[in-house]
Amino acid sequence: MKSVSYRAEDNLRHWGTSSPVIGARVMIDPTAAVLGNIEISDDVSIWANCSVRADVHHITIGERTNVQDNSVLHVTHASDFNPGGWPLVIGTEVTVGHRAVLHGCTIGDRVLVGMGAIVMDGVMVENEVMIAGGALVTPGKRLKSGMLYAGSPARPVRPISDEERTFLGYSAQNYATLKQQYLDGSVQP
């Protein structure tokens, strides 16, 4: 059986003069693409088939964030229509669910982005927010701390419970532990 390497440096791509900057204990699946002006903090995991592309602006990903399978992270270039462009800024302890799309937005700390959710340009997601699976967060919206958002377009549904608030940190730590098992080669079938 062939050994698989999850070391971050194995699948980083340079773009022009930009190169990804990777923190300690970062796991990037060999099928993921990480390109351009990207800063990834310690203990981040980027799972199978993700595309993290910072070719026309920058991306930052905070500590203990996990980006799950098939997610797309991208940015918006500066133009006459959008003079500053939109970077993608992701806080600490964020869980980005499978097949989510984050495009030119800002995600606070301890946020859950549900599976298949789309968060568009100029969106500001405050700390401790849950975005339901399949939600569409339209451009320029501000999602307030402590709330669950769902729907298309996404709307506030209700305050998150204390248990859900605790889950946000748990989810991030669970993925930090799992990615370390991959890095250490200690995953059991």
C-alpha positions, 0 to 999 in steps of 0.5 A: 500500500502506497504511503500518502503524505499530508505535509502542507508543502507537498501541494502548494502552488505559487502564483506570480511573486506570491507563495502560500505561507503555512503555519505549524502542524497544518494538514493539506490533503494531497488532492487539495489545491492551495495557490497564491497569496495565502496565509494559513495559521497553525493547526489548520486542516484542508481536506480532500478536493478543496480549492483555495485560490488567492490569485487576485487578492489574499486569503488568511485562515486562522488557527484550528480552522478546518476546510472540509472536502470539496470546498471552494475558497476564492477572492474578488479582484479590484476593478472599477466596479469594486475598487478594493476587491474582496479578500477572504479572511477566515477567523480561528476555530472555524468549521467550513462544511463539505462543499461550502463556497466562501468568496471574498468575505470575512468569517469571524471566530468560532463560526460553523459554515454548513455543508453546501452553504455559499457566502458571497462577496463583502459578507461580514460574519461576526463571531459565534455564528452558525450558517445552515447547510445550503444557505445562500448569504448574498453580497454585503450582508452582515451576520450578527454574533450568536445567531443561526442563519438559514435559507436562500437568501439566508435570514436570521432564524433564532439565537444559538443555544449555549450547547450550540455555542459550545459545539463551535469550539468542540467541532474545531478541536475535533478536526484539529485532533483528526488532522494530527492523526493524519499527520502522525500516520496514526489513523486506523481503518 
